[in-house]
Amino acid sequence: MEHIYQYAWIIPLLPLSVTTSIAFGLFLVPAATKKSRRMWAFISVLPLSIIILISASLSIQQMNGSIIHQYLWSWTINNDFSLEFGYLIDPLTSIMSILIATVGIMVLIYSDNYMFYDQGYLRFFAYMSFFNTSMLGLVTSSNLIQIYIFWELVGMCSYLLIGFWFTRPLAASACQKAFVTNRVGDFGLLLGILGFYWITGSLEFRDLFEIVNNLIRNNGVNFFFATMCAFLLFVGAIAKSAQFPLHVWLPDAMEGPTPISALIHAATMVAAGIFLVARLLPLFIVIPYIMNLISLIGIITVLLGATLALAQRDIKRSLAYSTMSQLGYMMLALGIGSYRAALFHLITHAYSKALLFLGSGSIIHAMEPIVGYSPDKSQNMILMGGFRRYVPITRTTFLLGTLSLCGIPPLACFWSKDEILNDSWLYSPIFAIIACFTAGLTAFYMFRVYLLTFDGHLRVHFQDYSTTIKSSLYSISLWGKKVPKTVNRNLSPINNEVFFFSKNTYPIYDDLRNTIRYFSVRFGNKNTYTYPHESDNTMLFPLLILVLFTLFIGLIGINFDQGVVDFDILSKWLTPSTTLFHRNSNYSVDWYEFFTNAIFSVSIALFGLFIASIFYGSIYSPFQNFDLINSFVKGGPKRIFLDQIKNVVYNWSYNRGYIDIFYTKFLTMGIRGLAELTRFFDRRIIDGITNGVGITSFLMGEGLKYMEKGRISSYIFLYLSFVSIFLFLFSLNLYE
C-alpha cells in the first residue's frame, strides 16, 4: 500500500472543489444552485469522507513501519534562493487530518439543519469547505513558508465565519477583533521564519532542525538571536491557540453560528497553534528558555481560562473559556516535553468539545421558539433550566461531554488529562499543583453549565398580551440570591437578603419552582403552546456519533506494562517520530501507579462536581443552598471577609480578568492618543513649517511689489540707505 502516499496531495484539494463549485454555481446559474442547495451539504461531506479513508490508510501504514513520506517540487530556483512546495506525511499529519475530517463531517451534517433557514446557507458551506482546505493544507505543509501561507488562509476563513452574520454589529466587531489579534501573532511568526532562514538558509523542517541543532551545539550562532527567532515563532501559536495574553479574541468569536464555534474550538483554528508547536518541537527543545516559556504560558492559560469561565452567563462563552483552559493543558504538556500527552489530549478534547458545542447549539435551537432569535436571550443560561424534560437526547450527550471534560473515567479526556497531570509532577510540583487545582475548577464550571441549563425549571415566563409577547424574568443571577419568603413580589427585597458574589442581580421569588411549564404565544387569532423541543434527527445524529468517540477514543492511549490491557495504538503511532525529543516515547504504567494517580485526579473532579451541585443543583433549593453555606459563617468579620472574596472572584471572572479593559484603556486608547499626537505634529508642525514658508514668501513678495515704482532714483535711494546701515554696523564692529 505504499502507493497511497502518492495520492496524499489531494487531501487539501478535495474540499476546495466544493468551494469553487458553489462559487461558479452561484455566478453562472444562481437560481438552480439555490434551489438545490441541500445537495451541497452532501457534496461537502463527500470529500471529507474520502480524506478519512486516505488518512486512515496512511495511519495503518505508519503503524506498520512506513513512517514519513515527503514529496517536493521546485517553485522558484536561482543561484541564491530556492523554494520548494510539497507535502509531508507523518503521524502528526495523519492525526490532524483525521481530526479535521471527522469533526468537519459532523459539523457539516449538523449545519444542514441548523442553518437551513438562513439566507447565507450556500455561502456558509463554501466558507466551511475553504476553512477545511486551509487547515488540511496547513497540516500537510512541508516547510515554514508553506505553513505561513495556509496559516493566513485559516485566519482569513475565521474572519469570514466569525463575522458570517456581518449585519450584526457584535459579529462584525468580533471578527475584526479576531483578525487584528491574530495579526500580532502572524507578524511574529513571519519574523521568526525570516530569522531562521537567515540563520540556516533553508525553510524545510528536516534541514532546519539539523542545522539549528548543529549550530547551537557548536556555538555557531548567536544564542540570543536564535532564542528571539524561536520566541517569534511561538508568538504565532500564542495568538492562534488563544494563549495568554493574546486570548481575548476567543470568547467574542462566539458571535458566529454555533457550528462554526464547534469547528473552530475543536480541531481546526485553535488546534493550529498546538500543531505548530508540536511540529517545531525538535527546534524548540534545544532552546531551554523557549521550552520553559511554553510551559509557563501554558500553565497561566490553564488557570486563567478556568477562572474566567466561572461567572459567564453565555453558554457558548463558558465553553470558549473552557477551550482556552484545555489548550493551556496541551501547551503545558508540549513545554515539559510530553509530546504524546499533548497530542492525546488534543484528540480527546476535540471530540468532547465538538460534542459540547453542538449540544449547546441544540439547546439554543430549543430556546429560540420561546425567546425569539436573540443571542442575548437564547444563549443566556439565566433564562434556561429544566431542559432535561424537553431535550433528553441532547441532555444525555451533553452530560457525557461534560463528564469527559471534567476528567471522569472511563470517558475520553480522563485518560489524556491524567497523563498530563502525572507528567507535570515530574517537571514542576508548582505547575502540577496549579494544574490539579484547575482540574477541580474545570469540573466545577462545567457541571455548573450543565445544572444551570438542564436542572430545575425553566426560568423564563411568557405572558400573552394581545399580539405582543412580553417577557418577565423571575430568576437569580448566576451566583444566586436569597429573598425572604415574606417579601411582597411588588416590593423591593429588604432586610435579610443574602447575596452571593454579586448584588446586581434579579430577585428570585418563592413561586419560581411552581411557574407554569408551557408558554402561551398568540399568532393572529390562534393560541398555540410552544415547548422547548428536541432537535431534528439531522442535528442529533452528529451528537450520537461524537458520544461514541467520547466514550471510546481514550482507549487508543491505554497501555499497562503487565500486558493485561494494551490498546496503546497512540504510542505505536507516534513513537518512531518522537524518539528524538520525547522523554516518554515508550509510555507505560502499572496498575498500582495508574490507580494511585486516578484516585487523586478523580477525587479532585468529584469534589468540583459536588461543590457545583451544592451551589446550583436541585438536591437543595436555592434557599437551602445558601442556608447551608452561610451556616458555616455566622456574621462578623469572617462573613464580611468571605463576601469580599466572593465579590472579587465574581468580578474578576465576569469582567474577563479586566484584561479587555486593560487593552482598551492602555493599548487601544494609547494607540489612538499616539495617532492624534502624530496627526497634530503632522498638521501643525510639518505642514505648519511648509505653509509658513509659503506664507512668508507670499507676504514678502506682496511687500516688495509696492517698492518697485520703476524710478531709478528710488532704487538708488534704497540701495544707498542699506549700504549706509551696513557701513554703520561694520564701523561699530571695528571700533569694538
VENZI-V696865 format. One record per residue. N is the residue number from 0. PHI is phi in whole degrees, -180 to 180 (999 if undefined). Layout:
<<N | PHI> <N | PHI>>
This chain:
<<0 | 999> <1 | -61> <2 | -66> <3 | -63> <4 | -64> <5 | -68> <6 | -105> <7 | -67> <8 | -66> <9 | -81> <10 | -56> <11 | -77> <12 | -85> <13 | -61> <14 | -65> <15 | -63> <16 | -63> <17 | -69> <18 | -60> <19 | -67> <20 | -65> <21 | -64> <22 | -63> <23 | -67> <24 | -64> <25 | -68> <26 | -81> <27 | -93> <28 | -130> <29 | -62> <30 | -64> <31 | -67> <32 | -65> <33 | -71> <34 | -68> <35 | -102> <36 | -68> <37 | -68> <38 | -62> <39 | -69> <40 | -64> <41 | -65> <42 | -63> <43 | -70> <44 | -75> <45 | -58> <46 | -60> <47 | -66> <48 | -65> <49 | -64> <50 | -63> <51 | -61> <52 | -63> <53 | -65> <54 | -65> <55 | -65> <56 | -63> <57 | -64> <58 | -66> <59 | -62> <60 | -60> <61 | -67> <62 | -70> <63 | -91> <64 | 117> <65 | -91> <66 | -93> <67 | -118> <68 | -135> <69 | -135> <70 | -129> <71 | -130> <72 | -137> <73 | -74> <74 | -107> <75 | -133> <76 | -139> <77 | -148> <78 | -66> <79 | -107> <80 | -145> <81 | -139> <82 | -128> <83 | -119> <84 | -112> <85 | 178> <86 | -141> <87 | -122> <88 | -115> <89 | -144> <90 | -56> <91 | -63> <92 | -62> <93 | -63> <94 | -60> <95 | -66> <96 | -64> <97 | -65> <98 | -61> <99 | -61> <100 | -71> <101 | -68> <102 | -65> <103 | -61> <104 | -63> <105 | -61> <106 | -68> <107 | -66> <108 | -62> <109 | -62> <110 | -68> <111 | -57> <112 | -89> <113 | -63> <114 | -104> <115 | -60> <116 | -92> <117 | -82> <118 | -67> <119 | -94> <120 | -54> <121 | -68> <122 | -61> <123 | -60> <124 | -70> <125 | -65> <126 | -63> <127 | -61> <128 | -66> <129 | -69> <130 | -61> <131 | -63> <132 | -60> <133 | -64> <134 | -68> <135 | -67> <136 | -65> <137 | -65> <138 | -76> <139 | -98> <140 | -66> <141 | -104> <142 | -153> <143 | -68> <144 | -69> <145 | -69> <146 | -60> <147 | -65> <148 | -61> <149 | -72> <150 | -59> <151 | -69> <152 | -66> <153 | -62> <154 | -63> <155 | -65> <156 | -65> <157 | -64> <158 | -61> <159 | -68> <160 | -80> <161 | -63> <162 | -95> <163 | -57> <164 | -91> <165 | -71> <166 | -74> <167 | -85> <168 | -56> <169 | -65> <170 | -67> <171 | -63> <172 | -68> <173 | -65> <174 | -69> <175 | -67> <176 | -64> <177 | -63> <178 | -66> <179 | -67> <180 | -61> <181 | -72> <182 | -64> <183 | -61> <184 | -66> <185 | -66> <186 | -66> <187 | -62> <188 | -61> <189 | -63> <190 | -63> <191 | -65> <192 | -62> <193 | -65> <194 | -63> <195 | -72> <196 | -67> <197 | -66> <198 | -75> <199 | -106> <200 | 75> <201 | -144> <202 | -115> <203 | -75> <204 | -60> <205 | -62> <206 | -64> <207 | -61> <208 | -64> <209 | -66> <210 | -67> <211 | -64> <212 | -60> <213 | -67> <214 | -65> <215 | -69> <216 | -64> <217 | -101> <218 | 55> <219 | -93> <220 | -145> <221 | -64> <222 | -65> <223 | -64> <224 | -65> <225 | -64> <226 | -64> <227 | -65> <228 | -65> <229 | -65> <230 | -62> <231 | -64> <232 | -62> <233 | -68> <234 | -59> <235 | -59> <236 | -69> <237 | -59> <238 | -70> <239 | -69> <240 | -97> <241 | 55> <242 | -93> <243 | -59> <244 | -103> <245 | -102> <246 | -93> <247 | -67> <248 | -78> <249 | -65> <250 | -65> <251 | -71> <252 | -66> <253 | -71> <254 | -72> <255 | -76> <256 | -58> <257 | -58> <258 | -58> <259 | -67> <260 | -60> <261 | -64> <262 | -70> <263 | -66> <264 | -91> <265 | -102> <266 | -134> <267 | -119> <268 | -58> <269 | -68> <270 | -77> <271 | -64> <272 | -66> <273 | -63> <274 | -60> <275 | -63> <276 | -65> <277 | -64> <278 | -66> <279 | -96> <280 | -60> <281 | -60> <282 | -80> <283 | -69> <284 | -70> <285 | -87> <286 | -119> <287 | -56> <288 | -61> <289 | -70> <290 | -63> <291 | -64> <292 | -66> <293 | -60> <294 | -66> <295 | -66> <296 | -61> <297 | -62> <298 | -71> <299 | -64> <300 | -66> <301 | -56> <302 | -73> <303 | -64> <304 | -60> <305 | -68> <306 | -69> <307 | -73> <308 | -82> <309 | -66> <310 | -121> <311 | -73> <312 | -97> <313 | -79> <314 | -64> <315 | -73> <316 | -68> <317 | -61> <318 | -69> <319 | -65> <320 | -67> <321 | -63> <322 | -60> <323 | -58> <324 | -66> <325 | -69> <326 | -64> <327 | -62> <328 | -60> <329 | -64> <330 | -66> <331 | -60> <332 | -62> <333 | -66> <334 | -66> <335 | -93> <336 | 85> <337 | -91> <338 | -61> <339 | -63> <340 | -64> <341 | -64> <342 | -70> <343 | -61> <344 | -70> <345 | -60> <346 | -68> <347 | -66> <348 | -67> <349 | -59> <350 | -74> <351 | -67> <352 | -73> <353 | -61> <354 | -61> <355 | -67> <356 | -68> <357 | -67> <358 | -65> <359 | -64> <360 | -64> <361 | -65> <362 | -66> <363 | -61> <364 | -61> <365 | -75> <366 | -79> <367 | -61> <368 | -63> <369 | -91> <370 | -103> <371 | 84> <372 | -79> <373 | -148> <374 | -56> <375 | -63> <376 | -102> <377 | -70> <378 | -107> <379 | -88> <380 | -70> <381 | -62> <382 | -87> <383 | -93> <384 | 120> <385 | 73> <386 | -72> <387 | -62> <388 | -76> <389 | -101> <390 | -129> <391 | -65> <392 | -70> <393 | -60> <394 | -63> <395 | -65> <396 | -66> <397 | -65> <398 | -64> <399 | -65> <400 | -64> <401 | -65> <402 | -65> <403 | -63> <404 | -68> <405 | -72> <406 | 91> <407 | -94> <408 | -73> <409 | -96> <410 | -72> <411 | -60> <412 | -68> <413 | -59> <414 | -67> <415 | -76> <416 | -66> <417 | -63> <418 | -67> <419 | -65> <420 | -62> <421 | -65> <422 | -67> <423 | -69> <424 | -64> <425 | -72> <426 | -88> <427 | -157> <428 | -59> <429 | -66> <430 | -61> <431 | -66> <432 | -63> <433 | -63> <434 | -65> <435 | -69> <436 | -61> <437 | -67> <438 | -61> <439 | -66> <440 | -62> <441 | -60> <442 | -61> <443 | -65> <444 | -75> <445 | -72> <446 | -71> <447 | -61> <448 | -59> <449 | -63> <450 | -68> <451 | -63> <452 | -88> <453 | -109> <454 | -90> <455 | 71> <456 | -126> <457 | -62> <458 | -102> <459 | -131> <460 | -125> <461 | -105> <462 | -123> <463 | -96> <464 | -119> <465 | 53> <466 | -96> <467 | -104> <468 | -97> <469 | -114> <470 | -105> <471 | -125> <472 | -105> <473 | -116> <474 | -151> <475 | -102> <476 | -70> <477 | -65> <478 | -111> <479 | 92> <480 | -161> <481 | -105> <482 | -123> <483 | -62> <484 | -65> <485 | -82> <486 | -74> <487 | -71> <488 | -59> <489 | -83> <490 | -109> <491 | -75> <492 | -61> <493 | -138> <494 | 58> <495 | -89> <496 | -74> <497 | -121> <498 | -103> <499 | -130> <500 | 80> <501 | -148> <502 | -93> <503 | -87> <504 | -133> <505 | -82> <506 | -74> <507 | -110> <508 | -113> <509 | -63> <510 | -91> <511 | -58> <512 | -75> <513 | -109> <514 | -65> <515 | -65> <516 | -101> <517 | -130> <518 | -131> <519 | -92> <520 | -129> <521 | -92> <522 | -116> <523 | 69> <524 | -103> <525 | -113> <526 | -93> <527 | -127> <528 | -112> <529 | -108> <530 | -104> <531 | -60> <532 | -126> <533 | -72> <534 | -73> <535 | -70> <536 | -62> <537 | -64> <538 | -86> <539 | -78> <540 | -58> <541 | -60> <542 | -63> <543 | -68> <544 | -66> <545 | -67> <546 | -63> <547 | -62> <548 | -62> <549 | -64> <550 | -77> <551 | -118> <552 | -67> <553 | -66> <554 | -66> <555 | -69> <556 | -111> <557 | -87> <558 | -153> <559 | -110> <560 | -72> <561 | -76> <562 | 84> <563 | -67> <564 | -126> <565 | -146> <566 | -99> <567 | -72> <568 | -65> <569 | -62> <570 | -66> <571 | -61> <572 | -72> <573 | -99> <574 | -51> <575 | -61> <576 | -94> <577 | -122> <578 | -63> <579 | -77> <580 | -141> <581 | -106> <582 | -72> <583 | -123> <584 | -67> <585 | -106> <586 | -80> <587 | -161> <588 | -136> <589 | -100> <590 | -62> <591 | -63> <592 | -62> <593 | -62> <594 | -68> <595 | -63> <596 | -68> <597 | -66> <598 | -61> <599 | -65> <600 | -69> <601 | -69> <602 | -62> <603 | -62> <604 | -64> <605 | -65> <606 | -64> <607 | -63> <608 | -64> <609 | -65> <610 | -63> <611 | -64> <612 | -68> <613 | -68> <614 | -74> <615 | -125> <616 | -82> <617 | -93> <618 | -59> <619 | -114> <620 | -73> <621 | -57> <622 | -70> <623 | -66> <624 | -54> <625 | -80> <626 | -64> <627 | -64> <628 | -66> <629 | -74> <630 | -67> <631 | -81> <632 | -130> <633 | -108> <634 | 69> <635 | 77> <636 | -59> <637 | -63> <638 | -66> <639 | -64> <640 | -64> <641 | -64> <642 | -63> <643 | -64> <644 | -63> <645 | -61> <646 | -64> <647 | -63> <648 | -64> <649 | -64> <650 | -64> <651 | -60> <652 | -72> <653 | -66> <654 | -93> <655 | 59> <656 | 70> <657 | 62> <658 | -71> <659 | -63> <660 | -65> <661 | -61> <662 | -63> <663 | -66> <664 | -78> <665 | -99> <666 | -94> <667 | -63> <668 | -68> <669 | -65> <670 | -65> <671 | -64> <672 | -63> <673 | -63> <674 | -65> <675 | -65> <676 | -64> <677 | -64> <678 | -63> <679 | -63> <680 | -62> <681 | -68> <682 | -79> <683 | -92> <684 | -94> <685 | -63> <686 | -66> <687 | -65> <688 | -64> <689 | -62> <690 | -67> <691 | -64> <692 | -62> <693 | -64> <694 | -66> <695 | -61> <696 | -62> <697 | -63> <698 | -67> <699 | -64> <700 | -64> <701 | -63> <702 | -71> <703 | -71> <704 | -68> <705 | -78> <706 | -85> <707 | -93> <708 | -97> <709 | 85> <710 | -106> <711 | -66> <712 | -63> <713 | -67> <714 | -63> <715 | -64> <716 | -62> <717 | -65> <718 | -62> <719 | -67> <720 | -63> <721 | -66> <722 | -64> <723 | -63> <724 | -62> <725 | -62> <726 | -65> <727 | -63> <728 | -66> <729 | -65> <730 | -67> <731 | -63> <732 | -66> <733 | -68> <734 | -63> <735 | -68>>
